[in-house]
Amino acid sequence: MIIGRIVRFYVEGFRRMRLGRVLWGIILLKLFIIFAVLKAFFFPSYLKGGAKEKSDAVHTELTTRAARQ
């Protein structure tokens, strides 16, 4: 009963928004740019290949970092 009133409160609030819809659109666009576009260009996947290649790359990275310290 109380959960239904809470849900109805938020649904009605989002329905009546005018400026809020534009702001939510801007927020979603920015999140898309951050996670999809920037990740693809600035954070490439270095661990390509099968499970053996990935485990070897992680093992090598961990052992070289441990040796530097």
DRENPA-3360 file (N, C-alpha, C; in nm, 2 decimals, always signed):
BEGIN
1 = MIIGRIVR = +0.08/-0.12/+0.00/+0.00/+0.00/+0.00/+0.09/+0.13/+0.00 ~ +0.18/+0.13/+0.09/+0.27/+0.25/+0.10/+0.36/+0.25/-0.02 ~ +0.40/+0.14/-0.07/+0.49/+0.13/-0.18/+0.42/+0.18/-0.31 ~ +0.30/+0.15/-0.32/+0.22/+0.19/-0.44/+0.20/+0.34/-0.44 ~ +0.18/+0.40/-0.32/+0.17/+0.55/-0.31/+0.30/+0.62/-0.35 ~ +0.41/+0.56/-0.30/+0.55/+0.61/-0.33/+0.57/+0.61/-0.49 ~ +0.54/+0.49/-0.55/+0.56/+0.48/-0.69/+0.47/+0.58/-0.77 ~ +0.35/+0.59/-0.73/+0.25/+0.68/-0.79/+0.30/+0.83/-0.78;
9 = FYVEGFRR = +0.36/+0.86/-0.66/+0.42/+0.99/-0.64/+0.53/+1.03/-0.74 ~ +0.62/+0.93/-0.76/+0.73/+0.96/-0.85/+0.68/+0.95/-1.00 ~ +0.59/+0.87/-1.03/+0.54/+0.86/-1.17/+0.47/+0.99/-1.20 ~ +0.38/+1.04/-1.12/+0.32/+1.17/-1.14/+0.42/+1.28/-1.15 ~ +0.52/+1.28/-1.07/+0.62/+1.38/-1.07/+0.69/+1.39/-1.20 ~ +0.73/+1.27/-1.25/+0.80/+1.27/-1.38/+0.71/+1.30/-1.50 ~ +0.58/+1.27/-1.49/+0.49/+1.31/-1.59/+0.47/+1.46/-1.61 ~ +0.47/+1.53/-1.50/+0.45/+1.67/-1.50/+0.57/+1.75/-1.52;
17 = MRLGRVLW = +0.69/+1.69/-1.53/+0.81/+1.77/-1.55/+0.82/+1.82/-1.69 ~ +0.87/+1.94/-1.71/+0.89/+2.00/-1.84/+1.05/+2.02/-1.85 ~ +1.10/+2.10/-1.77/+1.25/+2.13/-1.77/+1.32/+2.00/-1.73 ~ +1.27/+1.93/-1.64/+1.33/+1.81/-1.59/+1.36/+1.70/-1.70 ~ +1.26/+1.69/-1.79/+1.28/+1.60/-1.90/+1.41/+1.64/-1.99 ~ +1.42/+1.76/-2.01/+1.54/+1.81/-2.09/+1.66/+1.78/-2.01 ~ +1.66/+1.81/-1.88/+1.78/+1.79/-1.80/+1.82/+1.64/-1.79 ~ +1.72/+1.55/-1.78/+1.74/+1.41/-1.78/+1.80/+1.36/-1.91;
25 = GIILLKLF = +1.75/+1.42/-2.02/+1.80/+1.39/-2.15/+1.95/+1.43/-2.17 ~ +1.98/+1.54/-2.11/+2.13/+1.59/-2.11/+2.21/+1.49/-2.03 ~ +2.16/+1.46/-1.91/+2.23/+1.36/-1.83/+2.26/+1.23/-1.90 ~ +2.15/+1.18/-1.96/+2.17/+1.05/-2.03/+2.26/+1.06/-2.15 ~ +2.26/+1.17/-2.22/+2.35/+1.19/-2.33/+2.50/+1.19/-2.28 ~ +2.52/+1.27/-2.17/+2.65/+1.27/-2.12/+2.70/+1.14/-2.07 ~ +2.62/+1.06/-2.01/+2.66/+0.93/-1.96/+2.69/+0.84/-2.08 ~ +2.61/+0.85/-2.19/+2.64/+0.77/-2.31/+2.78/+0.81/-2.36;
33 = IIFAVLKA = +2.80/+0.94/-2.37/+2.93/+0.98/-2.42/+3.05/+0.93/-2.33 ~ +3.03/+0.94/-2.20/+3.14/+0.90/-2.11/+3.16/+0.75/-2.12 ~ +3.06/+0.67/-2.12/+3.08/+0.52/-2.11/+3.10/+0.46/-2.25 ~ +3.03/+0.51/-2.35/+3.04/+0.44/-2.48/+3.16/+0.50/-2.57 ~ +3.15/+0.63/-2.59/+3.25/+0.69/-2.68/+3.39/+0.70/-2.62 ~ +3.40/+0.76/-2.50/+3.53/+0.78/-2.45/+3.60/+0.64/-2.41 ~ +3.52/+0.55/-2.37/+3.58/+0.42/-2.34/+3.64/+0.35/-2.46 ~ +3.57/+0.36/-2.57/+3.61/+0.30/-2.69/+3.74/+0.36/-2.74;
41 = FFFPSYLK = +3.76/+0.49/-2.72/+3.88/+0.56/-2.78/+4.00/+0.57/-2.68 ~ +3.97/+0.59/-2.55/+4.08/+0.61/-2.46/+4.11/+0.49/-2.37 ~ +4.02/+0.39/-2.36/+4.05/+0.28/-2.28/+4.03/+0.15/-2.36 ~ +4.13/+0.12/-2.45/+4.12/+0.00/-2.53/+4.14/-0.12/-2.45 ~ +4.09/-0.23/-2.50/+4.10/-0.36/-2.43/+4.23/-0.42/-2.46 ~ +4.32/-0.43/-2.36/+4.45/-0.49/-2.38/+4.45/-0.64/-2.37 ~ +4.34/-0.70/-2.31/+4.33/-0.84/-2.29/+4.25/-0.91/-2.40 ~ +4.30/-0.91/-2.52/+4.24/-0.98/-2.63/+4.29/-1.12/-2.64;
49 = GGAKEKSD = +4.20/-1.21/-2.68/+4.25/-1.35/-2.70/+4.17/-1.44/-2.61 ~ +4.22/-1.56/-2.60/+4.15/-1.66/-2.52/+4.18/-1.65/-2.37 ~ +4.13/-1.74/-2.30/+4.15/-1.74/-2.15/+4.30/-1.76/-2.11 ~ +4.37/-1.84/-2.19/+4.51/-1.86/-2.16/+4.59/-1.73/-2.18 ~ +4.57/-1.66/-2.29/+4.64/-1.54/-2.32/+4.61/-1.43/-2.21 ~ +4.48/-1.43/-2.17/+4.44/-1.33/-2.07/+4.51/-1.36/-1.93 ~ +4.51/-1.49/-1.90/+4.57/-1.52/-1.77/+4.72/-1.50/-1.77 ~ +4.79/-1.53/-1.89/+4.93/-1.50/-1.90/+4.96/-1.35/-1.89;
57 = AVHTELTT = +4.88/-1.27/-1.95/+4.90/-1.12/-1.95/+4.88/-1.07/-1.80 ~ +4.78/-1.12/-1.73/+4.76/-1.07/-1.60/+4.87/-1.12/-1.51 ~ +4.92/-1.25/-1.53/+5.03/-1.30/-1.45/+5.15/-1.22/-1.47 ~ +5.18/-1.19/-1.59/+5.30/-1.11/-1.63/+5.30/-0.97/-1.57 ~ +5.18/-0.91/-1.58/+5.17/-0.77/-1.52/+5.18/-0.77/-1.37 ~ +5.12/-0.87/-1.30/+5.13/-0.87/-1.16/+5.27/-0.90/-1.11 ~ +5.34/-0.99/-1.18/+5.48/-1.03/-1.14/+5.58/-0.91/-1.16 ~ +5.56/-0.84/-1.27/+5.65/-0.73/-1.30/+5.62/-0.61/-1.20;
65 = RAARQ = +5.50/-0.59/-1.17/+5.47/-0.48/-1.07/+5.52/-0.52/-0.93 ~ +5.51/-0.65/-0.90/+5.56/-0.69/-0.77/+5.71/-0.68/-0.76 ~ +5.78/-0.71/-0.87/+5.93/-0.70/-0.88/+5.97/-0.56/-0.87 ~ +5.90/-0.46/-0.91/+5.94/-0.32/-0.91/+5.93/-0.26/-0.77 ~ +5.85/-0.32/-0.69/+5.83/-0.26/-0.55/+5.93/-0.30/-0.46;
% end
